[in-house]
């Protein structure tokens, strides 16, 4: 899976994960919270880096 495809999939998956976490917060096991939050942080940082890369390439040409 390419980086661009990964980012596009996570544009849909990350909000769904946030919504599910919000709805089922009380019934989630304790280990799921740090794993889910670390995954979301990873996706946000990677998405930001990918977006800035695309922006810099667009501004150069």
N, CA, C and O atoms as a Tripos MOL2 file, in Angstrom:
@<TRIPOS>MOLECULE
protein
  244   243    61     0     0
PROTEIN
NO_CHARGES

@<TRIPOS>ATOM
      1 N           0.8610   -1.1710    0.0000 N.3       1 UNK1
      2 CA          0.0000    0.0000    0.0000 C.3       1 UNK1
      3 C           0.9060    1.2320    0.0000 C.2       1 UNK1
      4 O           1.8270    1.3510    0.8080 O.2       1 UNK1
      5 N           0.6240    2.1180   -0.9060 N.am      2 UNK2
      6 CA          1.4330    3.3300   -0.9880 C.3       2 UNK2
      7 C           1.0580    4.2940    0.1390 C.2       2 UNK2
      8 O           0.0130    4.1600    0.7760 O.2       2 UNK2
      9 N           1.9230    5.2460    0.3600 N.am      3 UNK3
     10 CA          1.6810    6.2310    1.4190 C.3       3 UNK3
     11 C           0.4270    7.0410    1.1270 C.2       3 UNK3
     12 O          -0.3580    7.3320    2.0300 O.2       3 UNK3
     13 N           0.2420    7.4040   -0.1420 N.am      4 UNK4
     14 CA         -0.9400    8.1940   -0.4990 C.3       4 UNK4
     15 C          -2.2230    7.4090   -0.2430 C.2       4 UNK4
     16 O          -3.1980    7.9640    0.2640 O.2       4 UNK4
     17 N          -2.2300    6.1350   -0.5870 N.am      5 UNK5
     18 CA         -3.4060    5.2880   -0.3480 C.3       5 UNK5
     19 C          -3.6550    5.1330    1.1510 C.2       5 UNK5
     20 O          -4.8020    5.1630    1.5960 O.2       5 UNK5
     21 N          -2.5880    4.9680    1.9280 N.am      6 UNK6
     22 CA         -2.7100    4.8490    3.3800 C.3       6 UNK6
     23 C          -3.3480    6.1030    3.9750 C.2       6 UNK6
     24 O          -4.2260    6.0050    4.8320 O.2       6 UNK6
     25 N          -2.9160    7.2670    3.5290 N.am      7 UNK7
     26 CA         -3.4790    8.5260    4.0200 C.3       7 UNK7
     27 C          -4.9450    8.6420    3.6280 C.2       7 UNK7
     28 O          -5.7700    9.0520    4.4460 O.2       7 UNK7
     29 N          -5.2810    8.2910    2.3970 N.am      8 UNK8
     30 CA         -6.6690    8.3790    1.9460 C.3       8 UNK8
     31 C          -7.5770    7.4470    2.7360 C.2       8 UNK8
     32 O          -8.6930    7.8260    3.0920 O.2       8 UNK8
     33 N          -7.1180    6.2480    3.0110 N.am      9 UNK9
     34 CA         -7.9110    5.3000    3.8050 C.3       9 UNK9
     35 C          -8.1120    5.8430    5.2130 C.2       9 UNK9
     36 O          -9.1950    5.7100    5.7810 O.2       9 UNK9
     37 N          -7.0880    6.4450    5.7700 N.am     10 UNK10
     38 CA         -7.1880    6.9500    7.1340 C.3      10 UNK10
     39 C          -7.9900    8.2340    7.2360 C.2      10 UNK10
     40 O          -8.4100    8.6030    8.3320 O.2      10 UNK10
     41 N          -8.2170    8.9300    6.1240 N.am     11 UNK11
     42 CA         -9.1270   10.0720    6.1540 C.3      11 UNK11
     43 C         -10.5480    9.6230    6.4680 C.2      11 UNK11
     44 O         -11.3450   10.4020    6.9900 O.2      11 UNK11
     45 N         -10.8660    8.3760    6.1560 N.am     12 UNK12
     46 CA        -12.1690    7.7990    6.4860 C.3      12 UNK12
     47 C         -12.0960    7.0360    7.8050 C.2      12 UNK12
     48 O         -12.9960    7.1370    8.6400 O.2      12 UNK12
     49 N         -11.0200    6.2730    7.9880 N.am     13 UNK13
     50 CA        -10.9130    5.3910    9.1480 C.3      13 UNK13
     51 C         -10.7140    6.1400   10.4650 C.2      13 UNK13
     52 O         -11.2980    5.7560   11.4780 O.2      13 UNK13
     53 N          -9.9150    7.1830   10.4730 N.am     14 UNK14
     54 CA         -9.6250    7.9030   11.7190 C.3      14 UNK14
     55 C         -10.8680    8.5470   12.3370 C.2      14 UNK14
     56 O         -11.0670    8.4080   13.5440 O.2      14 UNK14
     57 N         -11.7180    9.2470   11.5680 N.am     15 UNK15
     58 CA        -12.9410    9.7790   12.1940 C.3      15 UNK15
     59 C         -13.8820    8.6850   12.7000 C.2      15 UNK15
     60 O         -14.5520    8.8600   13.7180 O.2      15 UNK15
     61 N         -13.9300    7.5500   11.9830 N.am     16 UNK16
     62 CA        -14.7520    6.4340   12.4600 C.3      16 UNK16
     63 C         -14.2080    5.8790   13.7720 C.2      16 UNK16
     64 O         -14.9740    5.5440   14.6750 O.2      16 UNK16
     65 N         -12.8940    5.7850   13.8730 N.am     17 UNK17
     66 CA        -12.2670    5.3110   15.1010 C.3      17 UNK17
     67 C         -12.5180    6.2750   16.2520 C.2      17 UNK17
     68 O         -12.7810    5.8490   17.3760 O.2      17 UNK17
     69 N         -12.4370    7.5650   15.9760 N.am     18 UNK18
     70 CA        -12.7330    8.5610   17.0110 C.3      18 UNK18
     71 C         -14.1890    8.4850   17.4630 C.2      18 UNK18
     72 O         -14.4760    8.5440   18.6590 O.2      18 UNK18
     73 N         -15.0960    8.3550   16.5170 N.am     19 UNK19
     74 CA        -16.5180    8.2580   16.8510 C.3      19 UNK19
     75 C         -16.8330    7.0110   17.6500 C.2      19 UNK19
     76 O         -17.5840    7.0720   18.6230 O.2      19 UNK19
     77 N         -16.2720    5.8850   17.2550 N.am     20 UNK20
     78 CA        -16.4990    4.6420   17.9930 C.3      20 UNK20
     79 C         -15.8930    4.7260   19.3900 C.2      20 UNK20
     80 O         -16.4860    4.2450   20.3560 O.2      20 UNK20
     81 N         -14.7220    5.3320   19.4970 N.am     21 UNK21
     82 CA        -14.1090    5.4960   20.8140 C.3      21 UNK21
     83 C         -14.9300    6.3840   21.7220 C.2      21 UNK21
     84 O         -15.0200    6.1450   22.9260 O.2      21 UNK21
     85 N         -15.5290    7.4120   21.1410 N.am     22 UNK22
     86 CA        -16.3720    8.3130   21.9320 C.3      22 UNK22
     87 C         -17.6490    7.6110   22.3930 C.2      22 UNK22
     88 O         -18.0660    7.7620   23.5420 O.2      22 UNK22
     89 N         -18.2600    6.8520   21.5040 N.am     23 UNK23
     90 CA        -19.5140    6.1730   21.8460 C.3      23 UNK23
     91 C         -19.3160    5.0430   22.8550 C.2      23 UNK23
     92 O         -20.1480    4.8470   23.7400 O.2      23 UNK23
     93 N         -18.2190    4.3010   22.7240 N.am     24 UNK24
     94 CA        -17.9930    3.1290   23.5710 C.3      24 UNK24
     95 C         -16.8780    3.3500   24.5870 C.2      24 UNK24
     96 O         -16.2260    2.3940   25.0070 O.2      24 UNK24
     97 N         -16.6550    4.5890   24.9840 N.am     25 UNK25
     98 CA        -15.5490    4.9270   25.8910 C.3      25 UNK25
     99 C         -15.6220    4.1500   27.2040 C.2      25 UNK25
    100 O         -14.5980    3.6750   27.6960 O.2      25 UNK25
    101 N         -16.8030    4.0180   27.7690 N.am     26 UNK26
    102 CA        -16.9520    3.3670   29.0750 C.3      26 UNK26
    103 C         -16.6900    1.8670   29.0140 C.2      26 UNK26
    104 O         -16.2680    1.2780   30.0090 O.2      26 UNK26
    105 N         -16.9300    1.2420   27.8700 N.am     27 UNK27
    106 CA        -16.8050   -0.2110   27.7970 C.3      27 UNK27
    107 C         -15.5070   -0.6840   27.1300 C.2      27 UNK27
    108 O         -15.3030   -1.8870   26.9720 O.2      27 UNK27
    109 N         -14.6310    0.2430   26.7380 N.am     28 UNK28
    110 CA        -13.3690   -0.1590   26.1120 C.3      28 UNK28
    111 C         -12.3940   -0.6840   27.1600 C.2      28 UNK28
    112 O         -12.3160   -0.1360   28.2590 O.2      28 UNK28
    113 N         -11.6520   -1.7380   26.8340 N.am     29 UNK29
    114 CA        -10.5980   -2.1780   27.7510 C.3      29 UNK29
    115 C          -9.5150   -1.1000   27.8720 C.2      29 UNK29
    116 O          -9.3240   -0.2940   26.9610 O.2      29 UNK29
    117 N          -8.8330   -1.0970   28.9750 N.am     30 UNK30
    118 CA         -7.8430   -0.0530   29.2550 C.3      30 UNK30
    119 C          -6.7210   -0.0430   28.2170 C.2      30 UNK30
    120 O          -6.2160    1.0270   27.8780 O.2      30 UNK30
    121 N          -6.3250   -1.1940   27.7110 N.am     31 UNK31
    122 CA         -5.2070   -1.2580   26.7650 C.3      31 UNK31
    123 C          -5.5640   -0.6630   25.4030 C.2      31 UNK31
    124 O          -4.6750   -0.2450   24.6600 O.2      31 UNK31
    125 N          -6.8490   -0.6210   25.0700 N.am     32 UNK32
    126 CA         -7.2600   -0.1130   23.7570 C.3      32 UNK32
    127 C          -7.0540    1.3950   23.6560 C.2      32 UNK32
    128 O          -6.7430    1.9000   22.5770 O.2      32 UNK32
    129 N          -7.2200    2.1100   24.7420 N.am     33 UNK33
    130 CA         -7.1020    3.5720   24.7000 C.3      33 UNK33
    131 C          -5.7150    4.0540   24.2860 C.2      33 UNK33
    132 O          -5.6220    4.8610   23.3600 O.2      33 UNK33
    133 N          -4.6290    3.6040   24.9230 N.am     34 UNK34
    134 CA         -3.3160    4.0880   24.4750 C.3      34 UNK34
    135 C          -2.9490    3.6180   23.0700 C.2      34 UNK34
    136 O          -2.2890    4.3420   22.3250 O.2      34 UNK34
    137 N          -3.3750    2.4060   22.7050 N.am     35 UNK35
    138 CA         -3.0860    1.9150   21.3560 C.3      35 UNK35
    139 C          -3.8400    2.7470   20.3270 C.2      35 UNK35
    140 O          -3.2660    3.1390   19.3110 O.2      35 UNK35
    141 N          -5.1050    3.0180   20.5740 N.am     36 UNK36
    142 CA         -5.9020    3.8280   19.6560 C.3      36 UNK36
    143 C          -5.3940    5.2490   19.5550 C.2      36 UNK36
    144 O          -5.3230    5.8100   18.4610 O.2      36 UNK36
    145 N          -5.0390    5.8390   20.6890 N.am     37 UNK37
    146 CA         -4.5270    7.2110   20.6700 C.3      37 UNK37
    147 C          -3.1720    7.3020   19.9780 C.2      37 UNK37
    148 O          -2.9050    8.2640   19.2570 O.2      37 UNK37
    149 N          -2.3170    6.3070   20.1930 N.am     38 UNK38
    150 CA         -1.0160    6.3390   19.5190 C.3      38 UNK38
    151 C          -1.1850    6.1430   18.0120 C.2      38 UNK38
    152 O          -0.4570    6.7520   17.2280 O.2      38 UNK38
    153 N          -2.1340    5.3050   17.5990 N.am     39 UNK39
    154 CA         -2.4040    5.1370   16.1700 C.3      39 UNK39
    155 C          -2.9130    6.4400   15.5630 C.2      39 UNK39
    156 O          -2.4810    6.8310   14.4790 O.2      39 UNK39
    157 N          -3.8230    7.1090   16.2510 N.am     40 UNK40
    158 CA         -4.3510    8.3760   15.7410 C.3      40 UNK40
    159 C          -3.2660    9.4410   15.6580 C.2      40 UNK40
    160 O          -3.2240   10.2050   14.6940 O.2      40 UNK40
    161 N          -2.3900    9.5030   16.6550 N.am     41 UNK41
    162 CA         -1.2720   10.4660   16.6080 C.3      41 UNK41
    163 C          -0.3450   10.1610   15.4370 C.2      41 UNK41
    164 O           0.1100   11.0750   14.7490 O.2      41 UNK41
    165 N          -0.0650    8.8880   15.2120 N.am     42 UNK42
    166 CA          0.7720    8.4790   14.0860 C.3      42 UNK42
    167 C           0.1390    8.8980   12.7660 C.2      42 UNK42
    168 O           0.8260    9.4180   11.8860 O.2      42 UNK42
    169 N          -1.1590    8.6770   12.6230 N.am     43 UNK43
    170 CA         -1.8630    9.0360   11.3880 C.3      43 UNK43
    171 C          -1.8690   10.5470   11.1880 C.2      43 UNK43
    172 O          -1.6880   11.0190   10.0660 O.2      43 UNK43
    173 N          -2.0720   11.3060   12.2530 N.am     44 UNK44
    174 CA         -2.0900   12.7670   12.1430 C.3      44 UNK44
    175 C          -0.7160   13.2970   11.7300 C.2      44 UNK44
    176 O          -0.6250   14.1520   10.8480 O.2      44 UNK44
    177 N           0.3400   12.8050   12.3490 N.am     45 UNK45
    178 CA          1.6960   13.2630   12.0090 C.3      45 UNK45
    179 C           2.0510   12.8670   10.5790 C.2      45 UNK45
    180 O           2.5970   13.6750    9.8270 O.2      45 UNK45
    181 N           1.7430   11.6310   10.2030 N.am     46 UNK46
    182 CA          2.0430   11.1770    8.8510 C.3      46 UNK46
    183 C           1.2200   11.9380    7.8140 C.2      46 UNK46
    184 O           1.7320   12.2920    6.7520 O.2      46 UNK46
    185 N          -0.0340   12.1880    8.1150 N.am     47 UNK47
    186 CA         -0.8840   12.9610    7.2080 C.3      47 UNK47
    187 C          -0.4030   14.3920    7.0560 C.2      47 UNK47
    188 O          -0.4280   14.9440    5.9560 O.2      47 UNK47
    189 N           0.0320   14.9930    8.1480 N.am     48 UNK48
    190 CA          0.5660   16.3530    8.0870 C.3      48 UNK48
    191 C           1.8380   16.3950    7.2450 C.2      48 UNK48
    192 O           2.0050   17.2890    6.4150 O.2      48 UNK48
    193 N           2.7300   15.4360    7.4560 N.am     49 UNK49
    194 CA          3.9720   15.3950    6.6820 C.3      49 UNK49
    195 C           3.6810   15.1750    5.2010 C.2      49 UNK49
    196 O           4.3050   15.8060    4.3480 O.2      49 UNK49
    197 N           2.7450   14.2910    4.8910 N.am     50 UNK50
    198 CA          2.3750   14.0440    3.4990 C.3      50 UNK50
    199 C           1.7510   15.2910    2.8750 C.2      50 UNK50
    200 O           2.0650   15.6360    1.7360 O.2      50 UNK50
    201 N           0.8800   15.9600    3.6050 N.am     51 UNK51
    202 CA          0.2450   17.1760    3.1000 C.3      51 UNK51
    203 C           1.2470   18.2920    2.8590 C.2      51 UNK51
    204 O           1.1590   18.9960    1.8530 O.2      51 UNK51
    205 N           2.1950   18.4610    3.7660 N.am     52 UNK52
    206 CA          3.2130   19.4920    3.5800 C.3      52 UNK52
    207 C           4.1230   19.1560    2.3960 C.2      52 UNK52
    208 O           4.5550   20.0530    1.6730 O.2      52 UNK52
    209 N           4.4100   17.8830    2.1980 N.am     53 UNK53
    210 CA          5.2050   17.4680    1.0480 C.3      53 UNK53
    211 C           4.4790   17.7850   -0.2500 C.2      53 UNK53
    212 O           5.0790   18.2970   -1.1950 O.2      53 UNK53
    213 N           3.1920   17.4820   -0.2950 N.am     54 UNK54
    214 CA          2.3960   17.7850   -1.4950 C.3      54 UNK54
    215 C           2.3220   19.2930   -1.7290 C.2      54 UNK54
    216 O           2.3970   19.7530   -2.8690 O.2      54 UNK54
    217 N           2.1760   20.0540   -0.6560 N.am     55 UNK55
    218 CA          2.1040   21.5040   -0.7760 C.3      55 UNK55
    219 C           3.4150   22.0820   -1.2970 C.2      55 UNK55
    220 O           3.4060   22.9600   -2.1600 O.2      55 UNK55
    221 N           4.5330   21.5990   -0.7830 N.am     56 UNK56
    222 CA          5.8250   22.1210   -1.2450 C.3      56 UNK56
    223 C           6.0760   21.7560   -2.7060 C.2      56 UNK56
    224 O           6.6490   22.5540   -3.4480 O.2      56 UNK56
    225 N           5.6550   20.5620   -3.1310 N.am     57 UNK57
    226 CA          5.8110   20.1960   -4.5410 C.3      57 UNK57
    227 C           4.9230   21.0570   -5.4270 C.2      57 UNK57
    228 O           5.3190   21.4130   -6.5370 O.2      57 UNK57
    229 N           3.7310   21.3930   -4.9550 N.am     58 UNK58
    230 CA          2.8270   22.2320   -5.7440 C.3      58 UNK58
    231 C           3.3460   23.6620   -5.8440 C.2      58 UNK58
    232 O           3.1820   24.3110   -6.8770 O.2      58 UNK58
    233 N           3.9670   24.1510   -4.7870 N.am     59 UNK59
    234 CA          4.4800   25.5180   -4.8020 C.3      59 UNK59
    235 C           5.7520   25.6500   -5.6370 C.2      59 UNK59
    236 O           6.0250   26.7240   -6.1740 O.2      59 UNK59
    237 N           6.5270   24.5820   -5.7530 N.am     60 UNK60
    238 CA          7.7530   24.6310   -6.5450 C.3      60 UNK60
    239 C           7.4630   24.7190   -8.0330 C.2      60 UNK60
    240 O           8.2170   25.3540   -8.7700 O.2      60 UNK60
    241 N           6.3920   24.0980   -8.4860 N.am     61 UNK61
    242 CA          6.1130   24.0910   -9.9310 C.3      61 UNK61
    243 C           5.0860   25.1160  -10.3310 C.2      61 UNK61
    244 O           4.7500   25.2260  -11.5100 O.2      61 UNK61
@<TRIPOS>BOND
     1     1     2 1
     2     2     3 1
     3     3     4 2
     4     3     5 am
     5     5     6 1
     6     6     7 1
     7     7     8 2
     8     7     9 am
     9     9    10 1
    10    10    11 1
    11    11    12 2
    12    11    13 am
    13    13    14 1
    14    14    15 1
    15    15    16 2
    16    15    17 am
    17    17    18 1
    18    18    19 1
    19    19    20 2
    20    19    21 am
    21    21    22 1
    22    22    23 1
    23    23    24 2
    24    23    25 am
    25    25    26 1
    26    26    27 1
    27    27    28 2
    28    27    29 am
    29    29    30 1
    30    30    31 1
    31    31    32 2
    32    31    33 am
    33    33    34 1
    34    34    35 1
    35    35    36 2
    36    35    37 am
    37    37    38 1
    38    38    39 1
    39    39    40 2
    40    39    41 am
    41    41    42 1
    42    42    43 1
    43    43    44 2
    44    43    45 am
    45    45    46 1
    46    46    47 1
    47    47    48 2
    48    47    49 am
    49    49    50 1
    50    50    51 1
    51    51    52 2
    52    51    53 am
    53    53    54 1
    54    54    55 1
    55    55    56 2
    56    55    57 am
    57    57    58 1
    58    58    59 1
    59    59    60 2
    60    59    61 am
    61    61    62 1
    62    62    63 1
    63    63    64 2
    64    63    65 am
    65    65    66 1
    66    66    67 1
    67    67    68 2
    68    67    69 am
    69    69    70 1
    70    70    71 1
    71    71    72 2
    72    71    73 am
    73    73    74 1
    74    74    75 1
    75    75    76 2
    76    75    77 am
    77    77    78 1
    78    78    79 1
    79    79    80 2
    80    79    81 am
    81    81    82 1
    82    82    83 1
    83    83    84 2
    84    83    85 am
    85    85    86 1
    86    86    87 1
    87    87    88 2
    88    87    89 am
    89    89    90 1
    90    90    91 1
    91    91    92 2
    92    91    93 am
    93    93    94 1
    94    94    95 1
    95    95    96 2
    96    95    97 am
    97    97    98 1
    98    98    99 1
    99    99   100 2
   100    99   101 am
   101   101   102 1
   102   102   103 1
   103   103   104 2
   104   103   105 am
   105   105   106 1
   106   106   107 1
   107   107   108 2
   108   107   109 am
   109   109   110 1
   110   110   111 1
   111   111   112 2
   112   111   113 am
   113   113   114 1
   114   114   115 1
   115   115   116 2
   116   115   117 am
   117   117   118 1
   118   118   119 1
   119   119   120 2
   120   119   121 am
   121   121   122 1
   122   122   123 1
   123   123   124 2
   124   123   125 am
   125   125   126 1
   126   126   127 1
   127   127   128 2
   128   127   129 am
   129   129   130 1
   130   130   131 1
   131   131   132 2
   132   131   133 am
   133   133   134 1
   134   134   135 1
   135   135   136 2
   136   135   137 am
   137   137   138 1
   138   138   139 1
   139   139   140 2
   140   139   141 am
   141   141   142 1
   142   142   143 1
   143   143   144 2
   144   143   145 am
   145   145   146 1
   146   146   147 1
   147   147   148 2
   148   147   149 am
   149   149   150 1
   150   150   151 1
   151   151   152 2
   152   151   153 am
   153   153   154 1
   154   154   155 1
   155   155   156 2
   156   155   157 am
   157   157   158 1
   158   158   159 1
   159   159   160 2
   160   159   161 am
   161   161   162 1
   162   162   163 1
   163   163   164 2
   164   163   165 am
   165   165   166 1
   166   166   167 1
   167   167   168 2
   168   167   169 am
   169   169   170 1
   170   170   171 1
   171   171   172 2
   172   171   173 am
   173   173   174 1
   174   174   175 1
   175   175   176 2
   176   175   177 am
   177   177   178 1
   178   178   179 1
   179   179   180 2
   180   179   181 am
   181   181   182 1
   182   182   183 1
   183   183   184 2
   184   183   185 am
   185   185   186 1
   186   186   187 1
   187   187   188 2
   188   187   189 am
   189   189   190 1
   190   190   191 1
   191   191   192 2
   192   191   193 am
   193   193   194 1
   194   194   195 1
   195   195   196 2
   196   195   197 am
   197   197   198 1
   198   198   199 1
   199   199   200 2
   200   199   201 am
   201   201   202 1
   202   202   203 1
   203   203   204 2
   204   203   205 am
   205   205   206 1
   206   206   207 1
   207   207   208 2
   208   207   209 am
   209   209   210 1
   210   210   211 1
   211   211   212 2
   212   211   213 am
   213   213   214 1
   214   214   215 1
   215   215   216 2
   216   215   217 am
   217   217   218 1
   218   218   219 1
   219   219   220 2
   220   219   221 am
   221   221   222 1
   222   222   223 1
   223   223   224 2
   224   223   225 am
   225   225   226 1
   226   226   227 1
   227   227   228 2
   228   227   229 am
   229   229   230 1
   230   230   231 1
   231   231   232 2
   232   231   233 am
   233   233   234 1
   234   234   235 1
   235   235   236 2
   236   235   237 am
   237   237   238 1
   238   238   239 1
   239   239   240 2
   240   239   241 am
   241   241   242 1
   242   242   243 1
   243   243   244 2
@<TRIPOS>SUBSTRUCTURE
     1 UNK1         2 RESIDUE 1 A UNK
     2 UNK2         6 RESIDUE 1 A UNK
     3 UNK3        10 RESIDUE 1 A UNK
     4 UNK4        14 RESIDUE 1 A UNK
     5 UNK5        18 RESIDUE 1 A UNK
     6 UNK6        22 RESIDUE 1 A UNK
     7 UNK7        26 RESIDUE 1 A UNK
     8 UNK8        30 RESIDUE 1 A UNK
     9 UNK9        34 RESIDUE 1 A UNK
    10 UNK10       38 RESIDUE 1 A UNK
    11 UNK11       42 RESIDUE 1 A UNK
    12 UNK12       46 RESIDUE 1 A UNK
    13 UNK13       50 RESIDUE 1 A UNK
    14 UNK14       54 RESIDUE 1 A UNK
    15 UNK15       58 RESIDUE 1 A UNK
    16 UNK16       62 RESIDUE 1 A UNK
    17 UNK17       66 RESIDUE 1 A UNK
    18 UNK18       70 RESIDUE 1 A UNK
    19 UNK19       74 RESIDUE 1 A UNK
    20 UNK20       78 RESIDUE 1 A UNK
    21 UNK21       82 RESIDUE 1 A UNK
    22 UNK22       86 RESIDUE 1 A UNK
    23 UNK23       90 RESIDUE 1 A UNK
    24 UNK24       94 RESIDUE 1 A UNK
    25 UNK25       98 RESIDUE 1 A UNK
    26 UNK26      102 RESIDUE 1 A UNK
    27 UNK27      106 RESIDUE 1 A UNK
    28 UNK28      110 RESIDUE 1 A UNK
    29 UNK29      114 RESIDUE 1 A UNK
    30 UNK30      118 RESIDUE 1 A UNK
    31 UNK31      122 RESIDUE 1 A UNK
    32 UNK32      126 RESIDUE 1 A UNK
    33 UNK33      130 RESIDUE 1 A UNK
    34 UNK34      134 RESIDUE 1 A UNK
    35 UNK35      138 RESIDUE 1 A UNK
    36 UNK36      142 RESIDUE 1 A UNK
    37 UNK37      146 RESIDUE 1 A UNK
    38 UNK38      150 RESIDUE 1 A UNK
    39 UNK39      154 RESIDUE 1 A UNK
    40 UNK40      158 RESIDUE 1 A UNK
    41 UNK41      162 RESIDUE 1 A UNK
    42 UNK42      166 RESIDUE 1 A UNK
    43 UNK43      170 RESIDUE 1 A UNK
    44 UNK44      174 RESIDUE 1 A UNK
    45 UNK45      178 RESIDUE 1 A UNK
    46 UNK46      182 RESIDUE 1 A UNK
    47 UNK47      186 RESIDUE 1 A UNK
    48 UNK48      190 RESIDUE 1 A UNK
    49 UNK49      194 RESIDUE 1 A UNK
    50 UNK50      198 RESIDUE 1 A UNK
    51 UNK51      202 RESIDUE 1 A UNK
    52 UNK52      206 RESIDUE 1 A UNK
    53 UNK53      210 RESIDUE 1 A UNK
    54 UNK54      214 RESIDUE 1 A UNK
    55 UNK55      218 RESIDUE 1 A UNK
    56 UNK56      222 RESIDUE 1 A UNK
    57 UNK57      226 RESIDUE 1 A UNK
    58 UNK58      230 RESIDUE 1 A UNK
    59 UNK59      234 RESIDUE 1 A UNK
    60 UNK60      238 RESIDUE 1 A UNK
    61 UNK61      242 RESIDUE 1 A UNK
